[in-house]
């Protein structure tokens, strides 16, 4: 793995008073969501930003993976795009499949 990329994990116990080191944006800003995110520049300096998460909805857990590598290559634009994607997801939750894991150990 390219060590230039940064990784962060946010658990449902994270709070606005104690945000993760990289801040709370996109999926990490949603309540009832466990997320993992990573970001960093490629060798040309263009940013890739990505997040995966489990979003708790009224009908179950929704698994989400979002990523972007914006045309202008900036972290600010990547964050903005991820925010827009997360907003779309929250506005369309009822149209997306969610469920519960029934597996046992």
N, C-alpha and C positions, 0 to 999 in steps of 0.2 A: 504494500500500500504506500502511496505517496505520502511522506511525512509532512508535506506542506499543508495538507488538509487538516482542519481542526474538527474535533468531535466533541459533542456535549450531550448529556442525558438530563432530561427533566422528568421527575416523577410527579404523580398526582399530589404529593405532599409539598411540592414547591409552592411558594406564595409570592404575591406581588411585593411583599416586604423583603423577601429573600430570593430575588431572581437568580437564575443561573448566570455564570460569568459572561455569556454572550448575549444576554438580554432575552426578553420574551417577545417573540414575534411569530406570526403565522400559527402553526399548530401549537407551539409552546405557549401561546397567549390564551388558548381556549381552556375553559374550565373543564374538569373531568376528563383530562387527556394526558396520557403518558406519551412522551416523545423522545426521539433521539434525532439529533441534527448534526450536520457537518457542513463545512464550507471552506473555501480556500482558493487561491489563485492557481491556475495551471502554469506551466513553464513560460507562457506568453504574458502572464499577469491577469488573465481573464478569470473572473470568479464563477465557480459552480457552487450553488447552495442547494441543500437537500434536507428533507425531514421525513421521518416515518412516525406513525403514531397510532394509538388505539384511542378512539374517541367514544366515550360512553353516551349513548343516545337512549331515548325512551324505549326503543325496541331492541336494544342490545349494543354490542361493541362494533364499531366500524373501523376496519383496518384501512389506513391511509398511507400512501407514499407520494410525495411531491418533490419535484426537483426543477431547477432552472439554471440555464447558463445564458444570461441576457446578451443581446447583441452588443451593448456598450461595455460589457465585461465588468461592470462595477458591482461591489457588494451591496450598495444602496439600492440599485435597481433589482438585484436578485432578491433582496429582502422584500421590496415592494411587490414583486410578482408573487412570492410565496404568500404574502399577506392577502393578496387578491384571491389566490387559490383557496386559502383557508376560509376567507369570507364566503366564497361561492359554496364551499362544502357546507358551512353552517346554514346557509340560506336554502340549501337543497337536501338537507338531511333526510327528509321523509321520502325522497325519491331514490335514495341509495340503500343497498342491502346492508343489513346489520344483523347480528345474531349473537348467540352465546356458545362458547365452547363446552361441549358435553363430554369431552375426553376425561378419563380417570387415570390416575397413576397406578 
